[in-house]
């Protein structure tokens, strides 16, 4: 008798786990920067339109593929059509490449959380503190190992006692912390000479559309930035949503669950914009809003906390604990996509798969850490700038393989298996598919074209 596949205990467990995957570092260090760079409110409007069209299409497709096939990403595509198994292989390579370097960054977050929790936040604002930390040959590796151990333990505990339980604990706390910091950011004020800036001034910069000098070319850049951010934010094209979808019970409302995931991800991204843009604008003005990525979290934000005097240490501790939760829920989902495929492919136990992927991730992660000291080099990247080991893994996974997986998924669903495959799965219990016509249009025509443009941009063909 075939063993029944383990499922989430209900829709809420699935939504919180999937939302925990989607709400990651990209929401915190890339969304605010892109919003500030691309006209504030204009970027937000474009982003929201893409959420209910572009994002919805990819999210529903992958969740439905997972639930319909009850397979890991490695085999799910082949279940729909044997000739398209290759997408599954690419879809597993993506999280395999991402997991090690994401855990390296998770270790960095742990470092800053511990610094602020122990009352030493002032040290984090010293010149060269971040550089000196990541170029250390020992401390980043130790923190990497601890972060991977957290992930491995949760994955080892399984779907219900591990992933679902931790998501139900961490996600509500994360939302509360993000909201609290965002509200606090709006109450801030700072005076430079005769100029006083407030958190509400920062909110205006963030939310009021800046249409000055807008041209068709500049609008296209806003569109591509918003599309790229959404694509990399909602955890598609990396096997995660197919994996989690395979654990979603057949009786649950798939469309409603996808809507909730969209709401969680977009809501946290929006609040992240407030909690980061508002205080940076208050303390540094517009010139302080040019940072993104690690420099935004680990250099700009500590500088902001230092200007808050006594309360800055408390706010900094709350902030980095929140970032740690976001990084952990995302990395758990990345690891699960690989582990689920290993269990299915090789028939190994969850315990062995979790340990093997943990050890493999640690070995590759150590190489990433050493890429900032003994293995340091600078490699010109096709999308501009220079890269080290971490940047190369990020480029290969996020900017090459993920668009290929997503384009392949759209072609498979839109033209081979047909959109009705997804529609039937999403409405198998008589549920209403409110955006059915839009979904068919998007998956067949619009989404693959937009993804191809995004891919050309990643290759440096489109600037």
C-alpha positions in Angstrom: 0.0 0.0 0.0 1.4 3.4 -1.0 2.2 5.6 2.0 0.2 8.8 2.2 2.3 11.9 1.7 2.7 14.1 4.8 0.6 17.3 4.6 0.4 20.5 6.5 -2.3 20.3 9.2 -4.4 23.0 7.5 -4.4 26.0 5.2 -3.0 28.3 7.9 0.1 26.1 8.4 0.7 26.1 4.6 0.2 29.9 4.3 2.5 30.8 7.2 5.2 28.4 5.9 5.0 29.6 2.3 4.8 33.3 3.5 7.8 32.7 5.7 9.7 31.5 2.6 8.6 34.6 0.6 9.3 37.1 3.4 13.1 37.1 3.4 16.1 39.3 3.1 15.0 40.6 -0.3 12.0 42.3 1.2 14.3 44.0 3.8 17.3 45.1 1.8 16.2 45.4 -1.8 12.5 46.5 -1.8 13.1 49.7 0.2 16.1 50.7 -2.0 14.3 50.1 -5.2 11.2 52.0 -4.0 13.3 55.0 -3.0 15.3 54.8 -6.3 12.2 54.5 -8.6 9.9 57.3 -7.6 8.4 56.0 -4.4 4.7 55.7 -4.9 5.2 55.0 -8.7 7.2 51.9 -7.9 4.6 50.8 -5.3 1.7 51.1 -7.8 3.6 49.2 -10.5 4.6 46.6 -7.9 1.0 46.1 -6.7 -0.3 45.7 -10.3 2.4 43.0 -10.9 1.5 41.2 -7.6 -2.0 40.5 -8.8 -1.0 39.6 -12.3 2.6 38.4 -12.8 3.2 37.2 -9.3 -0.2 35.5 -9.0 0.3 33.6 -12.2 3.7 32.1 -11.1 2.6 31.4 -7.5 -0.7 29.6 -8.4 1.1 27.6 -11.1 3.8 26.2 -8.8 1.5 25.5 -5.9 -1.0 23.7 -8.2 1.8 21.7 -9.8 3.0 20.6 -6.4 -0.4 19.7 -5.1 -1.5 17.9 -8.3 1.6 15.7 -8.6 2.4 15.3 -4.9 6.0 15.3 -6.0 9.1 17.2 -5.2 10.2 19.7 -7.9 12.7 17.1 -9.2 9.9 14.9 -10.5 6.8 17.1 -10.5 7.5 18.6 -14.0 8.0 15.1 -15.5 4.7 14.0 -14.1 3.0 16.7 -16.2 5.0 15.8 -19.3 8.1 13.5 -19.5 9.8 15.7 -22.0 9.9 18.6 -19.5 11.8 16.8 -16.7 14.7 19.1 -17.3 12.9 22.0 -15.5 12.8 19.9 -12.3 16.5 19.4 -12.4 17.2 23.1 -12.8 14.6 23.8 -10.1 16.6 21.8 -7.6 20.0 23.2 -8.6 18.7 26.7 -7.7 18.0 26.1 -4.0 21.1 23.9 -3.8 23.2 26.9 -4.9 21.3 29.4 -2.8 21.2 27.6 0.5 25.0 27.9 1.4 25.4 31.6 0.7 22.0 32.5 2.2 23.1 30.7 5.4 26.4 32.7 5.3 24.3 35.9 5.3 22.1 34.4 8.0 25.3 34.1 10.1 26.0 37.7 9.5 22.5 38.6 10.8 23.1 36.4 13.9 26.4 38.4 14.5 24.6 41.7 14.5 21.6 40.4 16.5 24.0 39.2 19.2 26.0 42.4 19.2 22.8 44.5 19.9 21.3 42.0 22.3 24.4 42.1 24.4 24.4 45.9 24.5 27.4 46.4 22.2 25.5 48.1 19.3 27.9 51.0 19.4 30.7 48.8 18.1 28.7 48.0 15.0 28.9 51.7 13.9 32.6 51.9 13.9 34.3 52.4 10.5 35.2 49.1 8.9 33.4 47.0 11.5 31.4 45.0 8.9 34.4 44.5 6.5 36.6 43.4 9.4 34.0 40.9 10.5 33.3 39.2 7.1 37.0 39.1 6.2 37.7 37.2 9.5 38.6 33.6 8.6 36.9 32.0 11.7 33.9 33.9 13.2 31.7 33.9 10.0 32.3 30.2 9.6 31.3 29.4 13.2 28.1 31.5 12.8 27.4 29.8 9.4 27.6 26.4 11.2 25.2 27.5 13.9 22.7 28.9 11.4 22.8 25.7 9.3 22.3 23.7 12.5 19.1 25.6 13.2 17.9 24.8 9.7 18.9 21.2 9.8 17.1 20.7 13.1 13.8 22.1 11.8 14.0 20.1 8.6 14.9 16.9 10.5 11.7 17.4 12.7 9.6 17.2 9.6 6.6 19.0 8.0 4.3 19.3 11.0 6.6 19.3 14.0 9.4 21.2 12.2 8.5 23.6 9.4 4.8 24.2 10.3 5.4 24.6 14.0 8.3 27.1 13.6 6.4 29.1 11.0 3.4 29.4 13.3 5.7 30.8 16.0 8.0 33.0 14.0 5.8 34.5 11.4 3.3 36.3 13.8 6.3 37.5 15.8 8.0 38.8 12.7 4.9 40.7 11.5 4.5 42.3 15.0 8.1 43.3 15.1 8.1 44.8 11.5 4.9 46.7 12.3 6.2 48.0 15.6 9.5 49.2 14.1 7.6 50.8 11.1 5.3 52.7 13.5 8.3 53.8 15.6 10.1 55.0 12.5 7.2 57.4 11.7 7.6 59.1 15.1 11.3 59.9 14.6 12.7 63.4 14.0 16.2 64.8 13.5 17.6 68.3 13.0 20.6 69.1 10.9 21.4 72.8 11.3 18.2 74.5 10.5 16.6 71.6 8.8 14.3 69.2 10.7 13.3 65.9 9.1 10.5 63.7 10.5 9.4 60.1 9.9 6.3 61.4 8.2 8.6 63.3 5.7 10.3 60.0 5.0 6.8 58.4 4.5 6.0 61.0 1.9 9.3 60.3 0.0 8.3 56.6 0.1 4.7 56.8 -0.9 4.1 59.9 -2.9 4.7 59.2 -6.6 7.6 61.3 -8.1 6.7 61.7 -11.8 9.3 64.4 -12.5 11.3 63.6 -15.6 9.4 60.3 -16.2 9.9 59.0 -19.8 8.9 55.8 -21.5 12.5 54.5 -21.0 12.6 55.4 -17.3 9.1 53.9 -16.7 10.4 50.6 -18.3 13.2 50.7 -15.8 10.8 51.0 -12.9 8.7 48.2 -14.4 11.7 45.9 -14.7 13.0 46.7 -11.2 9.5 46.0 -9.7 9.2 42.8 -11.7 12.6 41.6 -10.8 12.0 42.4 -7.1 8.7 40.5 -7.1 10.1 37.6 -9.0 12.9 37.1 -6.6 10.7 37.8 -3.5 7.8 35.3 -3.8 10.0 32.1 -3.8 9.0 30.9 -7.3 11.4 29.1 -9.8 13.4 27.5 -6.9 11.3 24.5 -6.2 10.0 25.8 -2.9 6.3 26.5 -3.8 6.1 23.2 -5.6 7.5 21.4 -2.6 5.2 23.2 -0.2 2.3 22.8 -2.6 2.8 19.0 -2.5 2.1 19.2 1.2 -1.1 21.1 0.8 -4.2 19.0 1.4 -6.6 18.5 -1.6 -9.5 19.9 0.4 -7.9 23.3 0.9 -8.7 26.4 -1.2 -5.6 26.8 -3.3 -6.5 30.2 -4.7 -7.3 31.7 -1.3 -4.0 30.4 0.1 -2.1 32.0 -2.8 -3.9 35.3 -2.1 -2.9 35.2 1.5 0.7 34.5 0.6 0.7 37.5 -1.7 -0.8 39.6 1.1 1.8 38.5 3.6 4.7 39.1 1.3 3.6 42.4 -0.1 2.5 43.7 3.4 5.8 42.9 5.0 7.7 44.4 2.0 5.6 47.6 2.3 6.2 47.8 6.1 9.9 47.1 5.5 10.0 50.1 3.2 8.6 52.3 6.0 10.8 51.0 8.8 14.0 51.4 6.6 13.3 54.4 4.4 11.7 56.6 7.0 14.6 56.5 9.6 17.3 56.6 7.0 15.7 59.7 5.5 15.3 61.3 8.9 18.9 60.8 9.9 20.8 61.0 6.6 18.4 62.7 4.1 18.0 61.6 0.5 21.7 60.9 0.1 21.5 58.2 2.7 19.0 56.2 0.6 21.4 55.0 -2.0 22.5 51.9 -0.1 21.1 48.4 -0.8 21.9 44.8 0.0 24.3 44.0 2.9 25.5 47.6 3.2 22.0 48.8 3.9 21.4 46.3 6.7 24.9 46.1 8.2 26.2 49.6 7.7 23.4 52.1 7.1 21.0 50.8 9.7 23.5 50.6 12.6 24.5 54.2 11.7 20.8 55.2 12.0 20.4 53.3 15.4 23.5 55.2 16.7 21.7 58.5 16.2 18.8 57.4 18.4 21.0 57.4 21.5 19.9 55.1 24.3 16.8 53.7 22.6 18.9 53.0 19.5 20.3 49.9 21.1 16.9 48.5 21.9 15.5 49.3 18.4 18.6 47.8 16.8 18.2 44.6 18.8 14.5 44.3 17.9 15.4 45.0 14.2 18.1 42.4 13.9 16.1 39.7 15.7 13.3 40.4 13.2 15.8 40.1 10.3 17.1 36.8 11.8 13.5 35.4 11.9 13.0 36.4 8.2 16.3 34.9 7.1 15.6 31.6 9.1 12.1 31.0 7.7 13.3 31.6 4.2 16.4 29.4 4.5 14.3 26.6 6.0 12.2 26.5 2.9 15.2 26.6 0.6 16.7 23.6 2.4 13.4 21.7 2.4 13.2 22.0 -1.5 16.5 20.1 -1.7 15.9 17.6 1.1 12.4 16.7 -0.3 14.0 16.0 -3.7 16.8 13.9 -2.1 14.3 11.8 -0.2 12.2 11.2 -3.3 15.2 10.5 -5.6 17.3 8.3 -3.4 14.8 6.9 -1.0 16.8 8.1 2.0 15.3 9.0 5.4 14.5 12.6 6.2 17.2 12.5 9.0 19.9 11.4 6.6 18.8 13.9 3.9 18.8 16.8 6.4 22.3 15.9 7.7 23.7 15.4 4.2 22.4 18.7 2.9 23.4 20.4 6.1 27.0 19.2 5.7 27.1 19.9 2.0 25.8 23.4 2.6 28.4 24.0 5.3 31.2 22.9 3.1 30.2 25.2 0.2 29.3 28.0 2.7 32.9 27.8 4.1 34.2 28.4 0.6 31.8 31.4 0.4 33.2 32.8 3.7 36.8 32.3 2.6 35.9 34.2 -0.6 36.2 37.4 1.5 39.8 36.6 2.8 42.1 33.7 1.6 40.1 33.0 -1.6 39.3 36.7 -2.4 39.2 37.7 -6.0 37.2 40.2 -8.2 35.3 38.9 -11.2 33.5 41.3 -13.6 29.8 40.3 -13.7 27.6 40.5 -16.9 25.1 42.7 -15.0 27.7 45.2 -13.9 30.0 45.4 -10.9 32.4 42.8 -9.6 31.8 39.7 -7.7 33.2 37.2 -5.2 32.2 33.6 -4.6 28.9 34.7 -3.0 28.0 37.0 -5.9 28.8 34.3 -8.5 26.5 31.7 -6.8 23.8 34.4 -6.5 24.1 35.4 -10.2 24.0 31.8 -11.5 21.0 30.9 -9.3 18.9 34.1 -9.3 19.7 35.7 -12.6 20.3 32.7 -14.9 18.6 29.5 -13.7 15.5 31.0 -12.0 14.4 32.9 -15.2 15.0 29.7 -17.2 12.9 27.6 -14.8 10.1 30.2 -14.7 10.0 30.6 -18.5 10.0 26.8 -18.9 7.1 26.5 -16.4 5.1 29.1 -18.3 5.7 27.3 -21.6 4.9 23.9 -20.1 1.6 25.1 -18.5 0.6 27.6 -21.2 1.3 25.4 -24.3 1.9 21.8 -23.4 -0.1 20.7 -20.3 -2.5 23.7 -21.0 -3.7 26.2 -18.4 -6.8 24.1 -17.8 -4.6 21.7 -15.9 -3.9 24.4 -13.3 -7.5 25.7 -13.4 -8.9 22.2 -12.7 -6.5 21.6 -9.8 -7.4 25.0 -8.3 -11.1 24.5 -8.5 -11.3 20.7 -7.8 -13.6 21.3 -4.8 -15.9 23.8 -6.6 -13.9 26.9 -5.7 -14.1 30.0 -7.7 -11.1 31.0 -9.8 -11.7 34.8 -9.9 -8.8 35.6 -12.2 -9.2 32.7 -14.6 -9.2 34.7 -17.8 -6.3 36.9 -16.6 -4.4 33.8 -15.5 -4.6 32.1 -18.9 -3.6 35.3 -20.7 -0.7 35.8 -18.4 0.7 32.3 -18.3 0.5 31.8 -22.1 1.7 35.2 -23.4 2.5 38.1 -21.0 4.5 36.4 -18.2 7.0 34.4 -20.4 7.6 37.6 -22.5 8.3 39.6 -19.3 10.5 36.9 -17.9 12.5 36.8 -21.1 13.0 40.5 -21.0 14.1 40.1 -17.3 16.5 37.4 -18.4 18.1 39.6 -21.1 18.6 42.2 -18.5 20.3 39.7 -16.2 22.7 38.9 -19.1 23.5 42.6 -19.6 21.8 42.8 -23.0 19.2 45.3 -21.6 20.6 47.9 -19.2 
